[in-house]
Amino acid sequence: MSSKGAKERKARKPARVEEVKESYLTALVETGLSRDLIEKARVELVKEKFLTPFRVAQRYGVKISTARRLLRILAEEGLLVLVAGNRRSRVYVARKG
């Protein structure tokens, strides 16, 4: 009986790895951060007076969590500067110069 259980576990393992890969790819797609969106944001958002995750989410029709991630990426690249914020909301402005 124990050898049969071991064979079943080995047989199931590749299927589980495949499921994990599939769910990971699905999660990447669901974030909504495509290269097109990031490129579009690089050009358009630096012209804004100030940015919040809510304004970005409204403008591009994405979730607020996705807008937060997008703003964080642009800030890491040096295009935006965090001027105020706390745990819930952050305010960014375009870097001058």
Helices and strands as residue ranges (DSSP letters): H 2-30, H 35-44, G 45-47, H 53-60, H 64-76, E 80-85, E 90-94
